[in-house]
Amino acid sequence: MSSFAFSVLILFVFIFAFIAFSSPFEALEWWAGWQETPTAVGDHAIPTTTDRPAPSHNLVYLTGIGGFSRDFLPQRERNFVNALKERYPNAIIVDDVFPYSATNNPLDGHRVSAWLWAKLHRQSKENNLLAVLLINMRNMLQYTVSADRRYGPVYNAGVAEAVAWGLVRRGYVPDGRPIYLIGYSGGGQISVAISRYLEEVFQVPIYIISIGGVMSDDPGFKTVAHVYHLRGQTDLVPLVGYVWYPSRWPLFFNSNWNQFKRSGRLTHIDMGKIQHTGSGGYFTTSRQVPDGRTYLQKTTDVVADIIESGQVAA
């Protein structure tokens, strides 16, 4: 190995260690009151009536670890959200929560390192693999904070607050109808983790649609109404949750995950030969399933079937 390559490796290890060490700090600073969320949603802020027509559905989309801010979604994911908006024009659809921040603070927001993340984001859009890797690595570590029993409750309460405010801001009034959290990749874990807080605040069933979701043995499984887990046959990323969190193994019979599985509230949906991301991923329009639909159309159809009836037409 050349001295230059060794230096780059050492620098990368240092950056990784620093990001890993500082990962819980944002959530803890928010909990301690050192950071403020844009708008807090407490019980007193939840409306009981509205002049708006009742929405057809209540949907929340949480992006994967490639996310950057509450205003940005990768184009393929944006196409998916737009497809949902076209299908459900009268639905409340929250798509502006950045789930890899306890305060919904974008990577280029109010943080010392904003300049660095903004530069990496620009480079990632030019397919700079190192920039993509660093953003994914940073968000992956926030995912581990969400799944951590020590810091997770604080982190997840912050994300749940951002989701709750996103719903209320769009005119949401709890009326007994469910909220659907649609989580892609790491967004699957965070959907489960925040579900218990949303259920407690709004007193409505919380359903989760996991699209290639990577999930831990989270306490949220105790209260979530149902999880629909979509996974392509060539998508190995969701298996990371199984390997990374041994409490999901059958040996741990009474873990949250295994009790949840036995309860019958978990539905696995085979998405065929779909990959986790890229041109062969769930949201691509360049490949088709045998019946002629694009992968994006199939994913949208499966999600719509769940939302409308709980029945899945593969």
Contacts in CASP RR format, 6 or more apart in sequence:
PFRMAT RR
TARGET T0000
AUTHOR 0000-0000-0000
METHOD contacts of the structure
MODEL  1
MSSFAFSVLILFVFIFAFIAFSSPFEALEWWAGWQETPTAVGDHAIPTTT
DRPAPSHNLVYLTGIGGFSRDFLPQRERNFVNALKERYPNAIIVDDVFPY
SATNNPLDGHRVSAWLWAKLHRQSKENNLLAVLLINMRNMLQYTVSADRR
YGPVYNAGVAEAVAWGLVRRGYVPDGRPIYLIGYSGGGQISVAISRYLEE
VFQVPIYIISIGGVMSDDPGFKTVAHVYHLRGQTDLVPLVGYVWYPSRWP
LFFNSNWNQFKRSGRLTHIDMGKIQHTGSGGYFTTSRQVPDGRTYLQKTT
DVVADIIESGQVAA
1 9 0 8 1.000
15 134 0 8 1.000
16 137 0 8 1.000
19 137 0 8 1.000
19 138 0 8 1.000
19 141 0 8 1.000
20 141 0 8 1.000
23 141 0 8 1.000
23 142 0 8 1.000
23 144 0 8 1.000
23 145 0 8 1.000
24 145 0 8 1.000
24 148 0 8 1.000
24 150 0 8 1.000
24 151 0 8 1.000
24 155 0 8 1.000
26 35 0 8 1.000
26 101 0 8 1.000
26 102 0 8 1.000
26 103 0 8 1.000
26 105 0 8 1.000
26 111 0 8 1.000
27 102 0 8 1.000
27 145 0 8 1.000
27 151 0 8 1.000
27 152 0 8 1.000
27 154 0 8 1.000
27 155 0 8 1.000
27 158 0 8 1.000
28 151 0 8 1.000
28 154 0 8 1.000
29 35 0 8 1.000
30 36 0 8 1.000
30 37 0 8 1.000
30 102 0 8 1.000
30 103 0 8 1.000
30 154 0 8 1.000
30 158 0 8 1.000
31 102 0 8 1.000
31 154 0 8 1.000
31 157 0 8 1.000
35 103 0 8 1.000
35 105 0 8 1.000
36 103 0 8 1.000
37 103 0 8 1.000
37 104 0 8 1.000
37 158 0 8 1.000
37 161 0 8 1.000
37 162 0 8 1.000
37 165 0 8 1.000
38 104 0 8 1.000
38 165 0 8 1.000
39 165 0 8 1.000
39 169 0 8 1.000
40 161 0 8 1.000
40 165 0 8 1.000
41 161 0 8 1.000
41 164 0 8 1.000
41 165 0 8 1.000
41 168 0 8 1.000
41 201 0 8 1.000
42 161 0 8 1.000
42 164 0 8 1.000
42 201 0 8 1.000
43 201 0 8 1.000
45 168 0 8 1.000
46 164 0 8 1.000
46 168 0 8 1.000
46 174 0 8 1.000
46 201 0 8 1.000
46 202 0 8 1.000
47 168 0 8 1.000
47 171 0 8 1.000
47 172 0 8 1.000
47 173 0 8 1.000
48 173 0 8 1.000
48 174 0 8 1.000
49 173 0 8 1.000
50 171 0 8 1.000
50 173 0 8 1.000
52 171 0 8 1.000
53 90 0 8 1.000
54 175 0 8 1.000
55 90 0 8 1.000
55 91 0 8 1.000
55 92 0 8 1.000
55 171 0 8 1.000
55 172 0 8 1.000
56 88 0 8 1.000
56 90 0 8 1.000
56 91 0 8 1.000
57 88 0 8 1.000
57 91 0 8 1.000
57 92 0 8 1.000
57 177 0 8 1.000
57 180 0 8 1.000
57 307 0 8 1.000
58 91 0 8 1.000
58 92 0 8 1.000
58 167 0 8 1.000
58 172 0 8 1.000
58 177 0 8 1.000
58 178 0 8 1.000
58 179 0 8 1.000
58 180 0 8 1.000
59 84 0 8 1.000
59 88 0 8 1.000
59 91 0 8 1.000
59 92 0 8 1.000
59 93 0 8 1.000
59 94 0 8 1.000
59 179 0 8 1.000
59 180 0 8 1.000
59 182 0 8 1.000
59 307 0 8 1.000
60 93 0 8 1.000
60 94 0 8 1.000
60 95 0 8 1.000
60 97 0 8 1.000
60 163 0 8 1.000
60 167 0 8 1.000
60 179 0 8 1.000
60 180 0 8 1.000
60 181 0 8 1.000
60 182 0 8 1.000
60 191 0 8 1.000
61 77 0 8 1.000
61 80 0 8 1.000
61 81 0 8 1.000
61 84 0 8 1.000
61 93 0 8 1.000
61 94 0 8 1.000
61 95 0 8 1.000
61 182 0 8 1.000
61 183 0 8 1.000
61 184 0 8 1.000
62 97 0 8 1.000
62 99 0 8 1.000
62 181 0 8 1.000
62 182 0 8 1.000
62 183 0 8 1.000
62 184 0 8 1.000
62 186 0 8 1.000
62 187 0 8 1.000
62 188 0 8 1.000
62 190 0 8 1.000
62 191 0 8 1.000
63 73 0 8 1.000
63 74 0 8 1.000
63 77 0 8 1.000
63 98 0 8 1.000
63 99 0 8 1.000
63 183 0 8 1.000
63 184 0 8 1.000
63 185 0 8 1.000
63 187 0 8 1.000
64 77 0 8 1.000
64 99 0 8 1.000
64 139 0 8 1.000
64 183 0 8 1.000
64 184 0 8 1.000
64 185 0 8 1.000
64 186 0 8 1.000
64 187 0 8 1.000
65 100 0 8 1.000
65 135 0 8 1.000
65 136 0 8 1.000
65 139 0 8 1.000
65 140 0 8 1.000
65 143 0 8 1.000
65 185 0 8 1.000
65 186 0 8 1.000
66 74 0 8 1.000
66 132 0 8 1.000
66 135 0 8 1.000
66 136 0 8 1.000
66 139 0 8 1.000
66 185 0 8 1.000
67 73 0 8 1.000
67 74 0 8 1.000
67 98 0 8 1.000
67 100 0 8 1.000
67 135 0 8 1.000
67 139 0 8 1.000
68 98 0 8 1.000
68 106 0 8 1.000
68 107 0 8 1.000
68 108 0 8 1.000
68 117 0 8 1.000
68 121 0 8 1.000
68 124 0 8 1.000
68 135 0 8 1.000
69 98 0 8 1.000
69 106 0 8 1.000
69 107 0 8 1.000
69 108 0 8 1.000
69 109 0 8 1.000
70 96 0 8 1.000
70 97 0 8 1.000
70 98 0 8 1.000
70 104 0 8 1.000
70 106 0 8 1.000
71 96 0 8 1.000
71 106 0 8 1.000
72 106 0 8 1.000
72 121 0 8 1.000
73 81 0 8 1.000
73 95 0 8 1.000
76 278 0 8 1.000
76 281 0 8 1.000
76 283 0 8 1.000
76 284 0 8 1.000
76 285 0 8 1.000
76 296 0 8 1.000
77 184 0 8 1.000
77 283 0 8 1.000
79 283 0 8 1.000
79 285 0 8 1.000
79 296 0 8 1.000
80 282 0 8 1.000
80 283 0 8 1.000
80 296 0 8 1.000
80 299 0 8 1.000
80 300 0 8 1.000
81 93 0 8 1.000
81 95 0 8 1.000
83 296 0 8 1.000
83 297 0 8 1.000
83 300 0 8 1.000
84 91 0 8 1.000
84 93 0 8 1.000
84 300 0 8 1.000
84 303 0 8 1.000
84 304 0 8 1.000
85 91 0 8 1.000
85 93 0 8 1.000
87 300 0 8 1.000
87 304 0 8 1.000
88 307 0 8 1.000
92 167 0 8 1.000
92 170 0 8 1.000
92 171 0 8 1.000
92 172 0 8 1.000
94 163 0 8 1.000
94 166 0 8 1.000
94 167 0 8 1.000
94 170 0 8 1.000
96 166 0 8 1.000
97 104 0 8 1.000
97 159 0 8 1.000
97 162 0 8 1.000
97 163 0 8 1.000
97 166 0 8 1.000
98 104 0 8 1.000
98 105 0 8 1.000
98 106 0 8 1.000
98 162 0 8 1.000
99 159 0 8 1.000
99 186 0 8 1.000
99 187 0 8 1.000
99 190 0 8 1.000
100 138 0 8 1.000
100 139 0 8 1.000
100 142 0 8 1.000
100 143 0 8 1.000
101 142 0 8 1.000
101 159 0 8 1.000
102 154 0 8 1.000
102 155 0 8 1.000
102 157 0 8 1.000
102 158 0 8 1.000
102 159 0 8 1.000
103 158 0 8 1.000
103 162 0 8 1.000
104 158 0 8 1.000
104 159 0 8 1.000
104 162 0 8 1.000
105 111 0 8 1.000
107 113 0 8 1.000
107 114 0 8 1.000
107 117 0 8 1.000
107 118 0 8 1.000
107 121 0 8 1.000
107 135 0 8 1.000
107 138 0 8 1.000
108 114 0 8 1.000
108 115 0 8 1.000
108 117 0 8 1.000
108 118 0 8 1.000
108 121 0 8 1.000
111 117 0 8 1.000
117 135 0 8 1.000
117 138 0 8 1.000
120 128 0 8 1.000
120 131 0 8 1.000
120 134 0 8 1.000
120 135 0 8 1.000
121 131 0 8 1.000
121 135 0 8 1.000
123 130 0 8 1.000
123 131 0 8 1.000
124 131 0 8 1.000
124 132 0 8 1.000
124 135 0 8 1.000
140 186 0 8 1.000
142 155 0 8 1.000
143 186 0 8 1.000
143 187 0 8 1.000
143 189 0 8 1.000
143 190 0 8 1.000
143 214 0 8 1.000
145 151 0 8 1.000
145 152 0 8 1.000
145 155 0 8 1.000
146 152 0 8 1.000
146 155 0 8 1.000
146 156 0 8 1.000
146 159 0 8 1.000
146 189 0 8 1.000
146 190 0 8 1.000
146 193 0 8 1.000
147 189 0 8 1.000
147 193 0 8 1.000
147 216 0 8 1.000
147 218 0 8 1.000
147 245 0 8 1.000
148 155 0 8 1.000
152 193 0 8 1.000
155 193 0 8 1.000
156 190 0 8 1.000
156 193 0 8 1.000
156 194 0 8 1.000
156 197 0 8 1.000
157 194 0 8 1.000
157 197 0 8 1.000
159 190 0 8 1.000
159 193 0 8 1.000
159 194 0 8 1.000
160 194 0 8 1.000
160 197 0 8 1.000
160 198 0 8 1.000
160 201 0 8 1.000
161 197 0 8 1.000
163 181 0 8 1.000
163 194 0 8 1.000
163 198 0 8 1.000
164 197 0 8 1.000
164 198 0 8 1.000
164 201 0 8 1.000
164 202 0 8 1.000
166 172 0 8 1.000
167 179 0 8 1.000
167 202 0 8 1.000
174 202 0 8 1.000
174 203 0 8 1.000
174 204 0 8 1.000
175 204 0 8 1.000
176 203 0 8 1.000
176 204 0 8 1.000
176 205 0 8 1.000
177 204 0 8 1.000
178 204 0 8 1.000
178 205 0 8 1.000
178 206 0 8 1.000
178 207 0 8 1.000
178 225 0 8 1.000
179 198 0 8 1.000
179 202 0 8 1.000
179 204 0 8 1.000
179 205 0 8 1.000
179 206 0 8 1.000
179 207 0 8 1.000
180 207 0 8 1.000
180 208 0 8 1.000
180 209 0 8 1.000
180 306 0 8 1.000
180 307 0 8 1.000
181 188 0 8 1.000
181 191 0 8 1.000
181 194 0 8 1.000
181 195 0 8 1.000
181 198 0 8 1.000
181 206 0 8 1.000
181 207 0 8 1.000
181 208 0 8 1.000
181 209 0 8 1.000
182 191 0 8 1.000
182 208 0 8 1.000
182 209 0 8 1.000
182 211 0 8 1.000
182 303 0 8 1.000
183 190 0 8 1.000
183 191 0 8 1.000
183 208 0 8 1.000
183 209 0 8 1.000
183 210 0 8 1.000
183 211 0 8 1.000
183 213 0 8 1.000
184 211 0 8 1.000
184 212 0 8 1.000
184 213 0 8 1.000
184 282 0 8 1.000
185 211 0 8 1.000
185 212 0 8 1.000
185 213 0 8 1.000
185 214 0 8 1.000
185 237 0 8 1.000
185 276 0 8 1.000
185 277 0 8 1.000
186 213 0 8 1.000
186 214 0 8 1.000
187 213 0 8 1.000
188 208 0 8 1.000
188 210 0 8 1.000
188 211 0 8 1.000
188 212 0 8 1.000
188 213 0 8 1.000
188 214 0 8 1.000
188 215 0 8 1.000
189 213 0 8 1.000
189 214 0 8 1.000
189 215 0 8 1.000
189 216 0 8 1.000
189 218 0 8 1.000
191 208 0 8 1.000
191 210 0 8 1.000
192 208 0 8 1.000
192 215 0 8 1.000
192 216 0 8 1.000
192 218 0 8 1.000
192 220 0 8 1.000
192 221 0 8 1.000
192 224 0 8 1.000
192 227 0 8 1.000
193 218 0 8 1.000
193 220 0 8 1.000
195 206 0 8 1.000
195 208 0 8 1.000
195 220 0 8 1.000
195 223 0 8 1.000
195 224 0 8 1.000
196 219 0 8 1.000
196 220 0 8 1.000
196 222 0 8 1.000
196 223 0 8 1.000
196 224 0 8 1.000
198 206 0 8 1.000
199 205 0 8 1.000
199 206 0 8 1.000
199 223 0 8 1.000
199 224 0 8 1.000
205 225 0 8 1.000
206 223 0 8 1.000
206 224 0 8 1.000
206 225 0 8 1.000
207 224 0 8 1.000
207 225 0 8 1.000
207 226 0 8 1.000
207 227 0 8 1.000
207 228 0 8 1.000
207 306 0 8 1.000
208 224 0 8 1.000
208 226 0 8 1.000
208 227 0 8 1.000
208 228 0 8 1.000
209 227 0 8 1.000
209 228 0 8 1.000
209 230 0 8 1.000
209 303 0 8 1.000
209 306 0 8 1.000
209 307 0 8 1.000
210 227 0 8 1.000
210 228 0 8 1.000
210 229 0 8 1.000
210 230 0 8 1.000
210 238 0 8 1.000
211 230 0 8 1.000
211 282 0 8 1.000
211 299 0 8 1.000
211 303 0 8 1.000
212 229 0 8 1.000
212 230 0 8 1.000
212 231 0 8 1.000
212 232 0 8 1.000
212 235 0 8 1.000
212 237 0 8 1.000
212 238 0 8 1.000
212 276 0 8 1.000
212 282 0 8 1.000
213 229 0 8 1.000
213 231 0 8 1.000
213 237 0 8 1.000
213 238 0 8 1.000
214 237 0 8 1.000
214 238 0 8 1.000
214 240 0 8 1.000
214 241 0 8 1.000
215 238 0 8 1.000
215 241 0 8 1.000
215 257 0 8 1.000
216 241 0 8 1.000
216 244 0 8 1.000
216 245 0 8 1.000
216 247 0 8 1.000
216 248 0 8 1.000
216 257 0 8 1.000
217 245 0 8 1.000
217 247 0 8 1.000
217 248 0 8 1.000
217 252 0 8 1.000
217 255 0 8 1.000
217 256 0 8 1.000
217 257 0 8 1.000
218 256 0 8 1.000
218 257 0 8 1.000
219 256 0 8 1.000
220 256 0 8 1.000
221 227 0 8 1.000
221 256 0 8 1.000
221 257 0 8 1.000
221 259 0 8 1.000
221 260 0 8 1.000
222 256 0 8 1.000
222 259 0 8 1.000
222 260 0 8 1.000
224 260 0 8 1.000
224 265 0 8 1.000
225 265 0 8 1.000
226 265 0 8 1.000
226 266 0 8 1.000
226 267 0 8 1.000
227 260 0 8 1.000
227 265 0 8 1.000
227 266 0 8 1.000
227 267 0 8 1.000
228 267 0 8 1.000
228 269 0 8 1.000
228 306 0 8 1.000
228 310 0 8 1.000
228 312 0 8 1.000
229 238 0 8 1.000
229 266 0 8 1.000
229 267 0 8 1.000
229 268 0 8 1.000
229 269 0 8 1.000
230 269 0 8 1.000
230 271 0 8 1.000
230 282 0 8 1.000
230 299 0 8 1.000
230 302 0 8 1.000
230 303 0 8 1.000
231 238 0 8 1.000
231 268 0 8 1.000
231 269 0 8 1.000
231 270 0 8 1.000
231 271 0 8 1.000
232 270 0 8 1.000
232 271 0 8 1.000
232 272 0 8 1.000
232 273 0 8 1.000
232 274 0 8 1.000
232 275 0 8 1.000
232 282 0 8 1.000
233 270 0 8 1.000
233 271 0 8 1.000
233 272 0 8 1.000
233 273 0 8 1.000
233 274 0 8 1.000
234 273 0 8 1.000
234 274 0 8 1.000
234 275 0 8 1.000
235 271 0 8 1.000
235 274 0 8 1.000
235 275 0 8 1.000
235 276 0 8 1.000
235 281 0 8 1.000
236 276 0 8 1.000
237 276 0 8 1.000
237 277 0 8 1.000
238 276 0 8 1.000
241 248 0 8 1.000
242 248 0 8 1.000
242 249 0 8 1.000
245 257 0 8 1.000
246 252 0 8 1.000
247 255 0 8 1.000
247 256 0 8 1.000
247 257 0 8 1.000
248 255 0 8 1.000
248 257 0 8 1.000
248 258 0 8 1.000
250 258 0 8 1.000
252 258 0 8 1.000
260 266 0 8 1.000
267 312 0 8 1.000
269 302 0 8 1.000
269 312 0 8 1.000
269 314 0 8 1.000
270 314 0 8 1.000
271 282 0 8 1.000
271 298 0 8 1.000
271 299 0 8 1.000
271 302 0 8 1.000
271 314 0 8 1.000
272 289 0 8 1.000
274 280 0 8 1.000
274 281 0 8 1.000
274 282 0 8 1.000
274 295 0 8 1.000
274 298 0 8 1.000
274 299 0 8 1.000
275 281 0 8 1.000
276 282 0 8 1.000
278 284 0 8 1.000
279 286 0 8 1.000
279 287 0 8 1.000
280 286 0 8 1.000
280 287 0 8 1.000
280 295 0 8 1.000
281 287 0 8 1.000
281 295 0 8 1.000
282 295 0 8 1.000
282 296 0 8 1.000
282 299 0 8 1.000
283 295 0 8 1.000
283 296 0 8 1.000
283 299 0 8 1.000
284 294 0 8 1.000
284 295 0 8 1.000
284 296 0 8 1.000
285 294 0 8 1.000
285 295 0 8 1.000
285 296 0 8 1.000
286 294 0 8 1.000
287 294 0 8 1.000
287 295 0 8 1.000
288 294 0 8 1.000
288 295 0 8 1.000
289 295 0 8 1.000
289 298 0 8 1.000
293 301 0 8 1.000
298 314 0 8 1.000
301 313 0 8 1.000
302 312 0 8 1.000
302 313 0 8 1.000
302 314 0 8 1.000
305 311 0 8 1.000
305 312 0 8 1.000
305 313 0 8 1.000
306 312 0 8 1.000
END
